Amino acid sequence: MASKILGLSVIDLMKNENLLEVAKEEFEKELEAKGNYSPPLPEGTSPPLY
């Protein structure tokens, strides 16, 4: 059920450019309010891949 909802949401975003712009603006506002994301790993390191 969740995959259907996500898929239909993507179709809505692809059909309606205004909706996509609103979503982008909302995402930017949320990111700005929470502060910029910084990864928990120090720069130059990689997580183990085993």
MMTF fields as JSON, N, C-alpha, C and O atoms, coordinates in Angstrom:
{
  "mmtfVersion": "1.0.0",
  "mmtfProducer": "UNKNOWN",
  "numBonds": 199,
  "numAtoms": 200,
  "numGroups": 50,
  "numChains": 1,
  "numModels": 1,
  "chainsPerModel": [1],
  "groupsPerChain": [50],
  "chainIdList": ["A"],
  "bondAtomList": [4, 2, 8, 6, 12, 10, 16, 14, 20, 18, 24, 22, 28, 26, 32, 30, 36, 34, 40, 38, 44, 42, 48, 46, 52, 50, 56, 54, 60, 58, 64, 62, 68, 66, 72, 70, 76, 74, 80, 78, 84, 82, 88, 86, 92, 90, 96, 94, 100, 98, 104, 102, 108, 106, 112, 110, 116, 114, 120, 118, 124, 122, 128, 126, 132, 130, 136, 134, 140, 138, 144, 142, 148, 146, 152, 150, 156, 154, 160, 158, 164, 162, 168, 166, 172, 170, 176, 174, 180, 178, 184, 182, 188, 186, 192, 190, 196, 194],
  "bondOrderList": [1, 1, 1, 1, 1, 1, 1, 1, 1, 1, 1, 1, 1, 1, 1, 1, 1, 1, 1, 1, 1, 1, 1, 1, 1, 1, 1, 1, 1, 1, 1, 1, 1, 1, 1, 1, 1, 1, 1, 1, 1, 1, 1, 1, 1, 1, 1, 1, 1],
  "groupList": [{"groupName": "MET", "atomNameList": ["N", "CA", "C", "O"], "elementList": ["N", "C", "C", "O"], "formalChargeList": [0, 0, 0, 0], "bondAtomList": [1, 0, 2, 1, 3, 2], "bondOrderList": [1, 1, 2], "singleLetterCode": "M", "chemCompType": "L-PEPTIDE LINKING"}, {"groupName": "ALA", "atomNameList": ["N", "CA", "C", "O"], "elementList": ["N", "C", "C", "O"], "formalChargeList": [0, 0, 0, 0], "bondAtomList": [1, 0, 2, 1, 3, 2], "bondOrderList": [1, 1, 2], "singleLetterCode": "A", "chemCompType": "L-PEPTIDE LINKING"}, {"groupName": "SER", "atomNameList": ["N", "CA", "C", "O"], "elementList": ["N", "C", "C", "O"], "formalChargeList": [0, 0, 0, 0], "bondAtomList": [1, 0, 2, 1, 3, 2], "bondOrderList": [1, 1, 2], "singleLetterCode": "S", "chemCompType": "L-PEPTIDE LINKING"}, {"groupName": "LYS", "atomNameList": ["N", "CA", "C", "O"], "elementList": ["N", "C", "C", "O"], "formalChargeList": [0, 0, 0, 0], "bondAtomList": [1, 0, 2, 1, 3, 2], "bondOrderList": [1, 1, 2], "singleLetterCode": "K", "chemCompType": "L-PEPTIDE LINKING"}, {"groupName": "ILE", "atomNameList": ["N", "CA", "C", "O"], "elementList": ["N", "C", "C", "O"], "formalChargeList": [0, 0, 0, 0], "bondAtomList": [1, 0, 2, 1, 3, 2], "bondOrderList": [1, 1, 2], "singleLetterCode": "I", "chemCompType": "L-PEPTIDE LINKING"}, {"groupName": "LEU", "atomNameList": ["N", "CA", "C", "O"], "elementList": ["N", "C", "C", "O"], "formalChargeList": [0, 0, 0, 0], "bondAtomList": [1, 0, 2, 1, 3, 2], "bondOrderList": [1, 1, 2], "singleLetterCode": "L", "chemCompType": "L-PEPTIDE LINKING"}, {"groupName": "GLY", "atomNameList": ["N", "CA", "C", "O"], "elementList": ["N", "C", "C", "O"], "formalChargeList": [0, 0, 0, 0], "bondAtomList": [1, 0, 2, 1, 3, 2], "bondOrderList": [1, 1, 2], "singleLetterCode": "G", "chemCompType": "PEPTIDE LINKING"}, {"groupName": "VAL", "atomNameList": ["N", "CA", "C", "O"], "elementList": ["N", "C", "C", "O"], "formalChargeList": [0, 0, 0, 0], "bondAtomList": [1, 0, 2, 1, 3, 2], "bondOrderList": [1, 1, 2], "singleLetterCode": "V", "chemCompType": "L-PEPTIDE LINKING"}, {"groupName": "ASP", "atomNameList": ["N", "CA", "C", "O"], "elementList": ["N", "C", "C", "O"], "formalChargeList": [0, 0, 0, 0], "bondAtomList": [1, 0, 2, 1, 3, 2], "bondOrderList": [1, 1, 2], "singleLetterCode": "D", "chemCompType": "L-PEPTIDE LINKING"}, {"groupName": "ASN", "atomNameList": ["N", "CA", "C", "O"], "elementList": ["N", "C", "C", "O"], "formalChargeList": [0, 0, 0, 0], "bondAtomList": [1, 0, 2, 1, 3, 2], "bondOrderList": [1, 1, 2], "singleLetterCode": "N", "chemCompType": "L-PEPTIDE LINKING"}, {"groupName": "GLU", "atomNameList": ["N", "CA", "C", "O"], "elementList": ["N", "C", "C", "O"], "formalChargeList": [0, 0, 0, 0], "bondAtomList": [1, 0, 2, 1, 3, 2], "bondOrderList": [1, 1, 2], "singleLetterCode": "E", "chemCompType": "L-PEPTIDE LINKING"}, {"groupName": "PHE", "atomNameList": ["N", "CA", "C", "O"], "elementList": ["N", "C", "C", "O"], "formalChargeList": [0, 0, 0, 0], "bondAtomList": [1, 0, 2, 1, 3, 2], "bondOrderList": [1, 1, 2], "singleLetterCode": "F", "chemCompType": "L-PEPTIDE LINKING"}, {"groupName": "TYR", "atomNameList": ["N", "CA", "C", "O"], "elementList": ["N", "C", "C", "O"], "formalChargeList": [0, 0, 0, 0], "bondAtomList": [1, 0, 2, 1, 3, 2], "bondOrderList": [1, 1, 2], "singleLetterCode": "Y", "chemCompType": "L-PEPTIDE LINKING"}, {"groupName": "PRO", "atomNameList": ["N", "CA", "C", "O"], "elementList": ["N", "C", "C", "O"], "formalChargeList": [0, 0, 0, 0], "bondAtomList": [1, 0, 2, 1, 3, 2], "bondOrderList": [1, 1, 2], "singleLetterCode": "P", "chemCompType": "L-PEPTIDE LINKING"}, {"groupName": "THR", "atomNameList": ["N", "CA", "C", "O"], "elementList": ["N", "C", "C", "O"], "formalChargeList": [0, 0, 0, 0], "bondAtomList": [1, 0, 2, 1, 3, 2], "bondOrderList": [1, 1, 2], "singleLetterCode": "T", "chemCompType": "L-PEPTIDE LINKING"}],
  "groupTypeList": [0, 1, 2, 3, 4, 5, 6, 5, 2, 7, 4, 8, 5, 0, 3, 9, 10, 9, 5, 5, 10, 7, 1, 3, 10, 10, 11, 10, 3, 10, 5, 10, 1, 3, 6, 9, 12, 2, 13, 13, 5, 13, 10, 6, 14, 2, 13, 13, 5, 12],
  "groupIdList": [1, 2, 3, 4, 5, 6, 7, 8, 9, 10, 11, 12, 13, 14, 15, 16, 17, 18, 19, 20, 21, 22, 23, 24, 25, 26, 27, 28, 29, 30, 31, 32, 33, 34, 35, 36, 37, 38, 39, 40, 41, 42, 43, 44, 45, 46, 47, 48, 49, 50],
  "secStructList": [7, 2, 2, 2, 2, 2, 2, 2, 2, 2, 2, 2, 2, 2, 2, 7, 2, 2, 2, 2, 2, 2, 2, 2, 2, 2, 2, 2, 2, 2, 2, 2, 2, 2, 7, 7, 7, 7, 7, 1, 1, 7, 6, 6, 7, 7, 7, 7, 7, 7],
  "xCoordList": [0.825, 0.0, 0.866, 0.58, 1.914, 2.772, 3.455, 3.641, 3.833, 4.5, 3.55, 3.985, 2.279, 1.302, 1.186, 1.135, 1.147, 1.027, 2.245, 2.116, 3.43, 4.654, 4.678, 5.031, 4.309, 4.306, 3.338, 3.676, 2.141, 1.157, 1.579, 1.275, 2.272, 2.789, 3.824, 3.842, 4.678, 5.687, 5.008, 5.42, 3.981, 3.245, 2.622, 2.67, 2.037, 1.455, 2.517, 2.268, 3.701, 4.778, 5.256, 5.59, 5.294, 5.747, 4.725, 5.103, 3.464, 2.412, 2.236, 1.87, 2.493, 2.209, 3.511, 4.005, 4.062, 5.332, 5.208, 6.168, 4.055, 3.842, 3.946, 4.531, 3.385, 3.442, 4.885, 5.27, 5.674, 7.086, 7.841, 8.662, 7.573, 8.228, 7.863, 8.72, 6.609, 6.161, 6.87, 7.292, 6.997, 7.674, 9.147, 9.686, 9.8, 11.207, 11.373, 12.285, 10.483, 10.549, 10.347, 11.062, 9.387, 9.128, 10.342, 10.716, 10.951, 12.134, 13.28, 13.954, 13.499, 14.56, 14.305, 15.236, 13.054, 12.709, 12.977, 13.526, 12.593, 12.824, 14.314, 14.762, 15.075, 16.52, 17.147, 18.019, 16.703, 17.232, 16.877, 17.696, 15.657, 15.204, 15.968, 16.232, 16.321, 17.026, 18.533, 19.258, 19.008, 20.441, 20.944, 20.293, 22.084, 22.633, 23.033, 23.496, 22.848, 23.193, 24.693, 25.339, 25.243, 26.647, 26.727, 26.15, 27.431, 27.499, 28.219, 29.1, 27.851, 28.475, 29.911, 30.654, 30.318, 31.689, 32.603, 32.209, 33.813, 34.767, 35.08, 35.014, 35.418, 35.709, 36.901, 37.9, 36.794, 37.875, 37.769, 38.59, 36.782, 36.629, 35.442, 34.559, 35.435, 34.345, 33.814, 34.568, 32.529, 31.994, 32.486, 32.797, 32.559, 32.962, 31.93, 30.727, 32.393, 31.495, 31.465, 31.159, 31.768, 31.759, 30.471, 30.295],
  "yCoordList": [-1.198, 0.0, 1.258, 2.21, 1.265, 2.455, 2.705, 3.856, 1.635, 1.821, 2.461, 3.247, 2.136, 2.752, 4.251, 5.067, 4.59, 5.994, 6.778, 7.876, 6.212, 6.891, 7.034, 8.093, 5.984, 6.031, 7.065, 7.815, 7.113, 8.096, 9.523, 10.467, 9.672, 10.995, 11.475, 12.65, 10.576, 10.935, 11.347, 12.316, 10.622, 10.973, 12.356, 13.155, 12.645, 13.975, 15.062, 16.105, 14.818, 15.806, 15.995, 17.111, 14.925, 15.014, 15.752, 16.448, 15.607, 16.237, 17.72, 18.507, 18.101, 19.456, 20.136, 19.908, 20.972, 21.646, 22.588, 22.752, 23.208, 24.105, 23.343, 23.838, 22.156, 21.324, 20.957, 20.922, 20.684, 20.351, 21.546, 21.38, 22.733, 23.932, 24.179, 24.547, 23.981, 24.16, 23.152, 23.495, 21.923, 20.892, 21.241, 21.051, 21.747, 22.144, 23.275, 23.25, 24.271, 25.399, 24.931, 25.365, 24.059, 23.541, 22.759, 22.884, 21.959, 21.196, 22.123, 21.885, 23.171, 24.125, 24.822, 25.031, 25.181, 25.829, 24.883, 25.3, 23.623, 22.64, 22.446, 22.375, 22.362, 22.182, 23.381, 23.225, 24.569, 25.789, 25.881, 26.314, 25.474, 25.547, 24.582, 24.877, 23.424, 22.412, 22.573, 21.863, 23.484, 23.658, 22.776, 21.808, 23.12, 22.348, 20.96, 20.773, 19.999, 18.614, 18.43, 18.894, 17.757, 17.375, 15.888, 15.435, 15.134, 13.691, 13.353, 14.096, 12.238, 11.881, 11.386, 11.382, 10.972, 10.512, 11.693, 12.632, 11.655, 12.721, 12.73, 11.698, 13.894, 14.028, 13.155, 13.109, 12.471, 11.625, 10.182, 9.358, 9.843, 8.462, 7.823, 8.508, 6.495, 5.761, 4.733, 4.224, 4.435, 3.403, 2.023, 1.836, 1.066, -0.273, -0.887, -0.727, -1.573, -2.132, -3.655, -4.275, -4.262, -5.723, -6.24, -7.452],
  "zCoordList": [0.0, 0.0, 0.0, -0.726, 0.805, 0.872, -0.466, -0.861, -1.169, -2.457, -3.472, -4.314, -3.4, -4.296, -4.015, -4.935, -2.745, -2.357, -2.817, -3.358, -2.601, -3.042, -4.559, -5.078, -5.263, -6.718, -7.256, -8.172, -6.702, -7.148, -6.789, -7.519, -5.674, -5.293, -6.299, -6.665, -6.74, -7.749, -9.049, -9.686, -9.439, -10.661, -10.521, -11.456, -9.359, -9.123, -9.257, -9.861, -8.695, -8.769, -10.204, -10.601, -10.981, -12.37, -13.242, -14.184, -12.938, -13.731, -13.401, -14.273, -12.159, -11.697, -11.272, -10.167, -12.157, -11.859, -10.673, -9.92, -10.488, -9.361, -8.045, -7.081, -8.005, -6.806, -6.47, -5.302, -7.504, -7.306, -6.727, -5.824, -7.232, -6.719, -5.259, -4.456, -4.918, -3.532, -2.622, -1.518, -3.087, -2.299, -2.102, -1.012, -3.142, -3.039, -2.029, -1.202, -2.101, -1.172, 0.269, 1.172, 0.478, 1.82, 2.334, 3.5, 1.463, 1.844, 2.241, 3.243, 1.464, 1.774, 3.112, 3.889, 3.381, 4.648, 5.828, 6.847, 5.686, 6.744, 6.987, 8.131, 5.903, 6.022, 6.718, 7.573, 6.351, 6.944, 8.432, 9.243, 8.786, 10.172, 11.07, 12.235, 10.513, 11.299, 11.241, 11.938, 10.429, 10.269, 9.139, 8.746, 8.638, 7.529, 7.991, 9.115, 7.113, 7.421, 7.349, 6.409, 8.333, 8.276, 8.598, 9.587, 7.778, 7.985, 9.287, 9.718, 9.915, 11.19, 11.047, 12.029, 9.862, 9.648, 9.368, 8.677, 9.893, 9.568, 8.076, 7.408, 7.573, 6.15, 5.765, 6.483, 4.646, 4.161, 4.617, 4.213, 5.449, 5.892, 5.202, 4.686, 5.203, 4.589, 5.595, 6.424, 5.518, 6.406, 5.957, 4.781, 6.866, 6.469, 5.522, 5.722, 4.514, 3.505, 3.533, 2.514, 4.646, 4.714, 5.281, 5.409]
}
